[in-house]
């Protein structure tokens, strides 16, 4: 694909001869009338010791646009505004979509690099709620996008299967196992046990101490504790898999914290040899106060491990095993301070510098109910499987009212319902909290997943009216000269940069915003232009543009983890 930003940067560089990579300064003007791309000459003012206006004027005078890639250059303030050759743009975009189809916009920028994405990571013996759902969907989207860009990606489900909470579960099960049949709805029963034992721990400190002792026994290999722990883990994983299957989620590695328990001592020894471990009231700590990061506890006073050293042992294992370039931790923003501690301590773990530099916390906001925050301990949660099924049922009811004869109704309702939930989780800036609202999520006319799916189905329905979809070689691109067609093509051109931007910022809302913009642009094109006309060449061109738009909408949705329906 022709890279207009690079062309512009190279042309400027030949005039000023200052530095390579000027394309990073090139912007897209807020108003199309100003141009397709803009270069702010403010970035050169210091080096050239001239005002941005003078620099802009001098560059415009000297710049060579004889190759016809650029139609004209204007000056606006201290900006050089470039108008690209629209015929060249149309040809390049539509030809590449014809050649690459579902690989359009892919890249090899990640070749030879490894990225770990740790996501989902629910707790054993607890429900998979809508907070876990958001985590899973963010991670899946990032996994897909990095892979699309040529990276070797390792998706890891780091299960919460260790810690004092399991000492509590063990104690609760000991006390009340005869009251619960775990053959049916086991997670609900285990949740009830967990809520009860938590309440008891609040009332009686001695019970909490017993629970802590249970976890110590589990770490030491006590047979009863280990057998019960394995039983709870097997039950939970079976329940979780139903949700993963519904979402199309797969992992390259599924390991719990427990897998790394025999690697903890080695990590502790490294930290001891570095001289950064200190004793404090019987516990072992690392003091990071001088870096403004507080104190990180490594081992409790009773000798049992805490999640920090388990995470550090895990990190060491991943660096040794995968020699990664990036390791993304998809975890809610509440853990931001904690990950700053872990990433600081990682510098002392004898792992490659590139691994330390590649550690990233992908922070996201919480999903909240209209009544407030969820809590497993208090029993106030929304389970993911129930929410997904409700989404499917609601869509099925809408279809029943509007199009009861639809073929494969259940299958299409599943794609739309799941797609609505997926898009809602990814469409706002990740750091923001979400309040779950069905009226917003299932709005077919709003900025939602169903709206994008609806526009995709519209492109399909247009094509189904003809016997043959024209190829790029069969169309006359000069027929696509209306502003609505050109707007769609310009947005299609930006797809590759959008996907790269998602990976650079680890921000899925960049792609959801793009898909909404593309869907709206096509809707405007569809409303303002008759597709099938008496002019056969015009019809072919507009049909092909519909086809190209459908490809990119489906591709972008797939990267997010959304399937497109065939009918709506």
N, C-alpha and C positions, 0 to 999 in steps of 0.2 A: 504494500500500500504506500502510495506517495505520502511523504511526511512534510506537510507544508510548514510546520514549525521549524524543522531542520533547514528547509530551503531558505526560509526567511532569515534564520540565524546565520547561515553560511553567507548569505548576501550582505548582511550587516557586518559580519566579521571581516569580509574582504575590504570593506571601507574603513573600519576603525582599527582592525588588526590588534585587538586587545587580548581576547581570551576565547577558548573553545567553550562550548556548552551554553551559548547565549540563549538557547531555546527555553531554558528554565525560567527566563524572565518574560517570555512571550505569553500574553494573556488573551482571553476572549472578551471582547467589549460587551458591556451590558446591553447595548442597543445594536441590532444588526445593521442599522443605517450608518453606524460609525465604521464598520468594516468587519472582516471575518477574524482577523487577529490584530493585536496591538502590541507594540514594543515600547515600554516606558523608558525614555532616554535619561530619566533621573538616575538610573543605575550606572550611567557612564559619566555623569557630571563631575564627580570627584576626580576620576582618572584623567579626564580630558580638560578639566578646569574651565569649563564653559557652561552656560546655562542650558537646560534641557531643550528649550526652544531652538537655540542656535544649533545644537547637536542634531536635532531632528531635521532641521532645514538642510544642513550640510550632508547628512546621510541620504536624504531624499534626492538631493542633487546628483550624488555620485553613484547611487545604487543602480545595478544593472538588472532590468526586468525584461530583457530582450528574448528570454527563453519562453515567454508567455505563461509561465506558471502563476505570475502575479499580474492582474489586470491593471491595477493602479495603486498609488500610495497617497494618502492624505495626512495632513498634520492637524492634530487637535491638542492644544496645550503643549505639553512636553511629550506627547505620544506620537509615534508613527503608526498609522492605521493602514493595514494591508487588505486589499480586496483580491481574493484568489480567483483563478480562472475557473468559472463554474462548469464549463463544458468538460474540462479536465477532471474536475471533482466528480461529476456524474459518472464519467467513464470509469474512473479508478474504483469508485465505491461499488458500483453495480457489477462490474467485471469481477472484482474480488469476491463478492458474495456468491456469484455464479460459480466461481472456481472452488471456493473453500466451504461453502454452505455452513454446516454446523460447526466448522472449525474457524469460521470468520472471527477475526479479532484475537485469535490465539497467538502465542508468542513463545520464543525460546529464551527469553531473558532469564529464566530460572534454570537453564541447563547446567548441570554439574553442581547444583546447590540443593541442600536438604532442608526441609522445613518440618518441624514437629508441630502438630496442632493438638493440644490437650483440650478435650471438650466433653460435654455431657456430665461425666463424673458424679453420678448420683450416689447417695448413701445406701448401703445394704440395709435391708429390713425397714426401710422407710418408703413412703409413696414417691412416685415420680410425678412431681407437681409442675405447675406452669412456669415456675422459676427455672427448673431443670430443663424444661422445654425450650425456653429462650436460649439458654446456654448451648443446648444441643444444636439448635437451628443456626445460631451464629457460627459455631465451629464448623458445621457441615458446609455452610456457604464459603467460609474462608478456605476450607480444605479443597473444595471444588475449584475455586478461583486460582489458588496457587498451582494446582495441578494443570489447569488450563494454560497457565503461563510457563509451563515447562519445568517446574520444580519437581523434585522427588519429595512427595509428601507422605508423612507417617501420621495417621490419625490415631490418637491414643485415648482410650476411655479409662481414666484413672479413678477407679471406684473407691468410694469411702467405705472401707471395710475394716477399719482399725480405730482404736481410741477408746476413751472412757465410755462413750455411748454404747459400746458393745458390752462393757461391763454391766451397764444398766439393763440392756436387753437380756443378758444372761440371768441377771437377778430377777427381773420381771417374769421371765419364762419359768424359772425355778418355782416362783411363788404361785403362779396362776395358770400353768400349762393345762391343767385339767378343765379349765373354763373355756378353752379355745380349741376349735377344730381348724387346723391350718390347711385342710384339703380344699376348702372353698374360701375365696376372697382372702388369701393369706396375708396380703399387705395391710388390708384393713384391720385384721386381727392384731398383727404385729404393731401397727400404729397405736392401737388402743392400749396394748401392753406398755408401749413406750411412754404414752401420755400418763398412764397410771403410775409408772415407776418414777417418772420425773416429779409428779406431784408429791409422791411419798418422800423423795429425796429432799424436796423443799421443806417438808414437815419434820423430817428426822435426819439430822446430820450423820448419824450412825449408819443409816441405809446408804447414804452417798459414799461413805468410807468402804462399805462392803462392795459396792459397785466398782470402786477404784481398785480394790483388791482382786475382783474378778478379772479386770483387764490385765493386771499384773500376772495373774495365773495364766491367762491366755497367751501372753508374751513368753511365759516360761514353758508353755507346751502342755498345760494341764489337759488330760484327755477329755474330760466332760466338757470343759469350756471350748476346746478346739472342735470337738464333734458337733456341738450345738452351733457354733459359729459357722461351720461348713454347711450345715443344714439350712440355716437362715440365708446364707449366701446363695445356695442353689435355688431356693424358692424365689428369691428376689430377682435373680438374673433371668429366670424363666418368664417372670412377669414383665420385666423391662424389655425383653426381646420382642414382645408383641407390639410395643410402642415403636421400637426401632424399625420393625418390619413395615409398619403403617407409614412411617416417614421416609422409608428408603435409606435409612442410615446404616452404614457399615463402618467398622473400625479395622485398622491394621493390627492393633494390639489392645487387648482388654486385660488390664492388670490392676489389682487393688494395692492399697498402701502396704498390705501385708506381704506382698511379693518382695518388698525392699527391706523387710525387717532384719534379714541376715546381712544386710549391707550397711546397717546403721553404725556398727562398731568401727568399720573401716573409715567412714566419714568422720566420726568423732575423733579417731586417732589422727587424721590429717589436721583437723582443727586444733587438737592438742599440740601437735608438733609445730604448728604455726604460732603457738603461744597466745592464741586469742581467747581460749576458754578460761572462764573464771568461776570460782565457787561463790555462791550467794545463798545463805541460809539453807545449805545442804543441796541446793540445785546447781546445775551447771548452766552458765549463761554466756552470751557474747554481748559485751557493752558497745553499743553503737551511738552512744550519746554525743560523742564528738562530731558525728556526721548528721546529727539531728534526727536519728532514727530510733532512739530509745534503746531498750534492752530486749534481746531475743533469748527466750528460755530454750535450752537444748535438751536438758533432761530434768525431770522432776526430782524432788528430794527423796522420793521412794525408789528412784532408779529407773522408773518406767519412762519410755520415750514419749516425746510430744510431737505434734504434726510438723514442726519446723525441721527437726533433724530427719524425719522421714522424707520430707520434701527435698532436703539437701542430698540425702542418699539417693533419692530418685533422680535428681538432676545430674549427679555424678555418674550414675549408671547410664543415663541417656547420652551424655557427652561421650562416654567411653564406647558405647555401643553404636551410636549413629553419627558421631562427629558432625553435628548439625550446624547449619548456618543461622537458623532461627528456631527458637522454641517459643511457641505462642501459648500462653496460659489463658484460656477463656474462663474468667472468674469475675463475679460481681464486684462492683467498685468498693464494697465494704472491706475488701481485702487489700486495698491499694497500699496501705502503710506496711502491711505484712510482706507483700511481694518486694517492696523496696528493701526491706531487711534481707530477704532471701537472696536477692540479686547482688546485694553488697557482699554478703558472706560468700557467695559463689566464687568471688575473686580469689579466695583462699583454698579452693577445693582441688587444685592441681588439674584443671581442665583447660583446653585451648582458649586463648583469648577471644577468638571469633565466636566461640560458644557463649562466653560471658556477655559479649556485646550483642549477641542475637537473642537474649532473653527479653521477652515482651509480655507484659500483662495486658491482655485485651479486656479492658474494664467495661462493664455494662451496667445499666441501671436495673433496679428491681421491678418485677411485675407485681403490681398491687391490686387488691380488690377495692371496690368502691367503699368498703367498710374499713379498709386499712391493710396493714402488713400481714403476710401469712406467717404461720409458725407451726411446725410439726409438733413441738412440745405442747402447744396449747390446743392442737387439733383443728386449727383454722387454715385449711389448705384447699386448693382446687386441684384435683388430680388430672394429669395430662391426658390419660386415656379417656376419661369421661368428657373432658373438654373437647377433644378431637372428635369423639363420637357425636357430641351435641352439635358441633359445627357441621358435620356431615348430615345429620338429621334435619337441621334447620334449612340447609340448602335443598335437600330432597323435598322438603315441604314446599319450598318456593317453586321448584320445578313442577311438582304435582299441581300447583295452582295455575301455573302459566303455560306449561308444556307437558301435560301428563303422558303424551304418546312418545316422548323422547326415547330413542334407542339407548340401551345400556345406561339407564337412568342412575342406578346405584353407583356404577363406576364413575360416571361423570360427576355425581354429587360428591363422591369421595375426593376427586381431584380438586373440585372447586372449594369444598369445605376445608381440606387440608391446606390448599394454596392460600386461602384467606388468612388462616392462622399463621402460616409461615411468613407471608408478606408483612403482616401486622407486627411481627416480632423483629423484622429487619428494616422497616421503613423509616424509623426515626433515628436520630443520632444515638448511637449505642449507649452513650453515657447517661442518657435521660431515663428516668423512671417511666413506667407505663401503668396506666389504669386500664384494666381490661373492660372493653365495651363492645357488646355484640352489634349494636346499631352502627358503629363505625366500621367494624371488621367486615361485615357482610353487605356493605353498601355497594351495589353494582355500578353506581354512578360517581362514586367518590374516588379518592386517591388510595385505592385498595387493590389487593390481589385479584378479586373478581372482575374489576374494571379492566385490568390488563388482559386477563383471560378472555373477556368479552370482546375486546378489540382484536385479539388474535383470532378468535373464532370468526369475527367479521372478515378478516383477510382470507380465511379459508372459504367462507361462504361465497365470496366474490369469485374466487378461482373455480369453485364447483359449478359455476354457471357456464363455464366454457369447457370444451372437450380436451384442451391441451394448454398447459402452462408454457408461455413463450420462454425461450432461452435468451441469454444476453445477446447472442449473435443475431437474433431475429428482431431486436428492437432498435428503434431510432431514438437515441437519447435526447436529441434536440426537441422531441415532442414534449419532453418533461420540462417545460419552460415557465410554468406557472409558479407563483411564490410558494404555494402549499406543497407542491412536489419537491421543490428545492429545499424547503425547510426539513422535510422528511429525510432527504438525502444527506443534508448537512449533519443531522443528528445521527444517522447511520454511520457516517464517517467517524464520529467521535467514540464509537463503541470500544475500540482497542484501548484508547487512552483512559477511558472510564474504568475498564477492568484493571489496568495497571495501577490506576489511582487507588482503587479499593485495596490492592495488595500493599501499596506504599503506606496507606493510612490505616489499614485494617478496619475499614469503616463500610459496612454493607449498605448503608443508606445512600451512598453515592450511586450504587447500581440501581436501587429501587427508584430513586429520583429520575435517573436516566430512562428507565422503562416507562415511567409515567409520562415523561416528556415525549418519548417516541409514540406512545399510545395516543396521547392528545394530538400530536402533530398529524398522525395518520387519520384520526377521527375528523380533524379539520379538513384534510385533503379529501377524504371520502365525502364529507358534507358539501364541499365547495366544487367538486368535480365529478361529473358523470364518468364512471369507469368504463362501461361498455357503451361505445358510441358508434356512429355510422362511419367514422374514420378508423379504418382497421389498424393503421400504424399507431394512432393515438391510443386505441384500446389495448394493443399489445404492450405499449410502454407503461400504461397505468396498471395493467395486470401484473407486469413484472415487478413494478414498484410495490404492489400489494404483497406479492410473493416474497420479495426481499425483506420487507418489514416483518412479515410473519416469521421468517427464519430467525431474525435477530431477537424478536420478542420471545420466541420459544427458547432460544439459546440463553438469553439473559435470565429467563425464569428458571431454566434448568440449573444454571450455576447457583442460583439461590436455593435450589431444592424444591422447586415447584413444577408440577406436571401440568401441561396444557390440555384442556378438554377438547373434544372434537365438536361438541354441540353445547349450546347454552340456551 
